């Protein structure tokens, strides 16, 4: 992919984005944010996430 193709792709993507109504852009952004995985899971996998979850759960039981 050369530079002209990349600039063309970026321009088309930007124009498509700007042609959408503002409320539709906000809704798509909100949906994308809602489907995002937790930070620990995204960066470190399931094991640290499971450990932190079990620690939090055990702390709740003690109080």
Secondary structure as UniProt FT lines:
FT   HELIX           3..19
FT   HELIX           22..34
FT   HELIX           39..44
FT   HELIX           46..62
//
